[in-house]
Amino acid sequence: MNTAEDRYTGQSATLPGLFGRYIRVFTAPDLLFQGLRSRPDWAGAMFLGAGLLAVGTLLIPLDLTLATLREAIQAQGQPVPPALQGQGGLIRFLQPAAAFLFWPVLMAFFAGLVMLFFAILLGHEGTYRQYLAVVVHAHLIAATSGILLSPLRILVEDAQLLLSVGTFAVFLEPSYLLRFLSLLDLFSIWAWLLVGLGAARIGRKKSWAFGSVLVLMIPVSTAAVVAILTG
């Protein structure tokens, strides 16, 4: 409902430079999204996120990356490709390059989903550019996680380690439920909660709980499907 009391009435916030916006994602996301509503700058945050993701892959030693990939392929009963049987020097360059190129495509797709939910299905205010700005800034959280988790990944010798809901479900036996929970990355959930907040501010809504629950369907449904496919 677009009643007056449901509208967000706060003043539009000023928008700092890229570094300031990166800090605000962690410290003052509400203020950040109010600024993005009137000035939806997205390009800098898009490339910053891609760069952070690429750096996160570079921090993992090549031999650990190759070992993790081999184990994942063998667990699916597939033969290990020749490129992964040797030193795999080319992968050292291809993996961060692929991460850098894939990130903008993923963010653009996510922004389209968010706009579909809010602007098209619910009839909220907002342009694609505004939703894209929200999505790329919120997902700086997820892009940073690779750097933050790299010491732990090296310590436990798992290049694909996630800090997930399943990390704390140590009481569960191997099962679909455990696979599902292990795919619910906490950094990703944090990012999607911020997307819900940002979408509410774009639509000038006071409450952002409904929006956050709505967008959480994206990582939850993805984890549910992947858990089935990897069972």
VENPE-V927232 format. One record per pair of residues at least 24 apart in sequence whose C-alpha atoms are under 10 Angstrom apart, sorted by sequence separation. I is the first residue (numbers start at 1). GAP is how many residues later the second one is. If there is no record, write none. Layout:
[[I & GAP] [I & GAP]]
//
This chain:
[[10 & 24] [11 & 24] [12 & 24] [13 & 24] [14 & 24] [15 & 24] [17 & 24] [18 & 24] [21 & 24] [63 & 24] [108 & 24] [111 & 24] [161 & 24] [162 & 24] [163 & 24] [164 & 24] [165 & 24] [192 & 24] [12 & 25] [13 & 25] [14 & 25] [15 & 25] [18 & 25] [19 & 25] [62 & 25] [63 & 25] [66 & 25] [107 & 25] [108 & 25] [110 & 25] [111 & 25] [162 & 25] [163 & 25] [164 & 25] [191 & 25] [192 & 25] [8 & 26] [12 & 26] [13 & 26] [15 & 26] [18 & 26] [19 & 26] [22 & 26] [62 & 26] [63 & 26] [65 & 26] [66 & 26] [107 & 26] [109 & 26] [110 & 26] [189 & 26] [190 & 26] [192 & 26] [12 & 27] [17 & 27] [18 & 27] [22 & 27] [62 & 27] [65 & 27] [108 & 27] [189 & 27] [192 & 27] [107 & 28] [108 & 28] [188 & 28] [19 & 29] [62 & 29] [63 & 29] [107 & 29] [189 & 29] [18 & 30] [62 & 30] [65 & 30] [106 & 30] [107 & 30] [189 & 30] [61 & 31] [188 & 31] [189 & 31] [60 & 32] [104 & 32] [107 & 32] [103 & 33] [58 & 34] [185 & 34] [57 & 35] [58 & 35] [184 & 35] [185 & 35] [57 & 36] [183 & 36] [184 & 36] [58 & 37] [183 & 37] [184 & 37] [57 & 38] [58 & 38] [184 & 38] [185 & 38] [54 & 39] [57 & 39] [181 & 39] [183 & 39] [184 & 39] [56 & 40] [57 & 40] [103 & 40] [145 & 40] [180 & 40] [183 & 40] [184 & 40] [54 & 41] [55 & 41] [145 & 41] [146 & 41] [180 & 41] [182 & 41] [183 & 41] [54 & 42] [55 & 42] [57 & 42] [145 & 42] [180 & 42] [181 & 42] [53 & 43] [54 & 43] [56 & 43] [142 & 43] [144 & 43] [145 & 43] [180 & 43] [181 & 43] [183 & 43] [52 & 44] [53 & 44] [54 & 44] [55 & 44] [142 & 44] [143 & 44] [179 & 44] [180 & 44] [183 & 44] [51 & 45] [53 & 45] [54 & 45] [55 & 45] [142 & 45] [143 & 45] [179 & 45] [180 & 45] [182 & 45] [50 & 46] [51 & 46] [53 & 46] [54 & 46] [141 & 46] [142 & 46] [180 & 46] [181 & 46] [50 & 47] [52 & 47] [53 & 47] [54 & 47] [140 & 47] [141 & 47] [142 & 47] [177 & 47] [179 & 47] [180 & 47] [50 & 48] [51 & 48] [52 & 48] [139 & 48] [140 & 48] [141 & 48] [142 & 48] [143 & 48] [176 & 48] [179 & 48] [180 & 48] [50 & 49] [51 & 49] [53 & 49] [54 & 49] [139 & 49] [141 & 49] [142 & 49] [178 & 49] [179 & 49] [50 & 50] [51 & 50] [53 & 50] [138 & 50] [139 & 50] [141 & 50] [142 & 50] [177 & 50] [180 & 50] [49 & 51] [50 & 51] [139 & 51] [140 & 51] [141 & 51] [176 & 51] [177 & 51] [179 & 51] [180 & 51] [48 & 52] [50 & 52] [51 & 52] [138 & 52] [139 & 52] [175 & 52] [176 & 52] [179 & 52] [47 & 53] [50 & 53] [138 & 53] [139 & 53] [141 & 53] [46 & 54] [47 & 54] [49 & 54] [50 & 54] [137 & 54] [138 & 54] [176 & 54] [49 & 55] [136 & 55] [138 & 55] [139 & 55] [176 & 55] [47 & 56] [135 & 56] [138 & 56] [139 & 56] [175 & 56] [46 & 57] [47 & 57] [50 & 57] [135 & 57] [137 & 57] [138 & 57] [46 & 58] [49 & 58] [137 & 58] [138 & 58] [46 & 59] [135 & 59] [136 & 59] [138 & 59] [134 & 60] [135 & 60] [138 & 60] [43 & 61] [46 & 61] [134 & 61] [135 & 61] [137 & 61] [46 & 62] [133 & 62] [134 & 62] [132 & 63] [134 & 63] [135 & 63] [131 & 64] [134 & 64] [135 & 64] [133 & 65] [134 & 65] [131 & 67] [134 & 67] [130 & 68] [131 & 68] [134 & 68] [130 & 69] [131 & 71] [130 & 72] [126 & 73] [125 & 74] [126 & 74] [124 & 75] [125 & 75] [126 & 75] [127 & 75] [124 & 76] [125 & 76] [126 & 76] [127 & 76] [125 & 77] [126 & 77] [118 & 78] [124 & 78] [125 & 78] [126 & 78] [124 & 79] [125 & 79] [119 & 80] [123 & 80] [124 & 80] [125 & 80] [114 & 81] [118 & 81] [124 & 81] [114 & 82] [117 & 82] [118 & 82] [119 & 83] [111 & 84] [115 & 84] [118 & 84] [119 & 84] [114 & 85] [118 & 85] [46 & 86] [50 & 86] [60 & 86] [40 & 87] [42 & 87] [46 & 87] [49 & 87] [53 & 87] [56 & 87] [59 & 87] [60 & 87] [71 & 87] [40 & 88] [41 & 88] [42 & 88] [45 & 88] [48 & 88] [49 & 88] [52 & 88] [55 & 88] [56 & 88] [58 & 88] [59 & 88] [72 & 88] [37 & 89] [40 & 89] [41 & 89] [42 & 89] [43 & 89] [44 & 89] [45 & 89] [46 & 89] [47 & 89] [48 & 89] [49 & 89] [52 & 89] [53 & 89] [54 & 89] [55 & 89] [56 & 89] [57 & 89] [58 & 89] [60 & 89] [61 & 89] [64 & 89] [65 & 89] [68 & 89] [69 & 89] [37 & 90] [39 & 90] [40 & 90] [42 & 90] [43 & 90] [45 & 90] [46 & 90] [49 & 90] [50 & 90] [52 & 90] [53 & 90] [56 & 90] [57 & 90] [59 & 90] [60 & 90] [64 & 90] [67 & 90] [68 & 90] [69 & 90] [39 & 91] [40 & 91] [41 & 91] [42 & 91] [45 & 91] [46 & 91] [49 & 91] [52 & 91] [53 & 91] [55 & 91] [56 & 91] [59 & 91] [60 & 91] [67 & 91] [68 & 91] [69 & 91] [37 & 92] [38 & 92] [40 & 92] [41 & 92] [42 & 92] [44 & 92] [45 & 92] [48 & 92] [49 & 92] [51 & 92] [52 & 92] [53 & 92] [54 & 92] [55 & 92] [56 & 92] [58 & 92] [59 & 92] [61 & 92] [65 & 92] [67 & 92] [68 & 92] [36 & 93] [37 & 93] [40 & 93] [41 & 93] [42 & 93] [43 & 93] [44 & 93] [45 & 93] [46 & 93] [49 & 93] [50 & 93] [51 & 93] [52 & 93] [53 & 93] [54 & 93] [56 & 93] [57 & 93] [60 & 93] [61 & 93] [64 & 93] [65 & 93] [66 & 93] [68 & 93] [118 & 93] [36 & 94] [37 & 94] [39 & 94] [40 & 94] [42 & 94] [43 & 94] [45 & 94] [46 & 94] [49 & 94] [50 & 94] [52 & 94] [53 & 94] [56 & 94] [59 & 94] [60 & 94] [63 & 94] [64 & 94] [65 & 94] [117 & 94] [36 & 95] [41 & 95] [42 & 95] [45 & 95] [48 & 95] [49 & 95] [52 & 95] [55 & 95] [59 & 95] [64 & 95] [65 & 95] [37 & 96] [41 & 96] [48 & 96] [61 & 96] [63 & 96] [64 & 96] [118 & 96] [33 & 97] [36 & 97] [37 & 97] [60 & 97] [62 & 97] [114 & 97] [117 & 97] [118 & 97] [36 & 98] [60 & 98] [61 & 98] [117 & 98] [60 & 99] [33 & 100] [34 & 100] [59 & 100] [60 & 100] [114 & 100] [33 & 101] [36 & 101] [114 & 101] [32 & 102] [57 & 102] [113 & 102] [57 & 103] [33 & 104] [114 & 104] [29 & 105] [32 & 105] [33 & 105] [110 & 105] [113 & 105] [32 & 106] [29 & 108] [110 & 108] [29 & 109] [25 & 112] [26 & 112] [24 & 113] [25 & 113] [24 & 114] [25 & 114] [26 & 114] [22 & 115] [25 & 115] [26 & 115] [21 & 116] [22 & 116] [25 & 116] [23 & 117] [22 & 118] [18 & 119] [22 & 119] [1 & 121] [2 & 121] [1 & 122] [2 & 122] [1 & 123] [2 & 123] [76 & 154] [75 & 155] [76 & 155] [33 & 161] [37 & 161] [33 & 162] [36 & 162] [37 & 162] [40 & 162] [34 & 163] [30 & 164] [33 & 164] [34 & 164] [37 & 164] [38 & 164] [26 & 165] [29 & 165] [33 & 165] [36 & 165] [37 & 165] [25 & 166] [29 & 166] [32 & 166] [33 & 166] [34 & 166] [35 & 166] [36 & 166] [37 & 166] [30 & 167] [31 & 167] [33 & 167] [34 & 167] [35 & 167] [37 & 167] [26 & 168] [29 & 168] [30 & 168] [33 & 168] [34 & 168] [25 & 169] [29 & 169] [32 & 169] [33 & 169] [30 & 170] [31 & 170] [34 & 170] [30 & 171] [12 & 189] [10 & 191] [8 & 192] [9 & 192] [7 & 193] [8 & 193] [7 & 194] [8 & 194] [10 & 194] [8 & 195] [9 & 195] [10 & 195] [7 & 196] [8 & 196] [9 & 196] [10 & 196] [6 & 197] [7 & 197] [8 & 197] [9 & 197] [6 & 198] [7 & 198] [8 & 198] [6 & 199] [7 & 199] [8 & 199] [5 & 200] [6 & 200] [7 & 200] [2 & 201] [4 & 201] [5 & 201] [6 & 201] [2 & 202] [3 & 202] [2 & 203]]
//
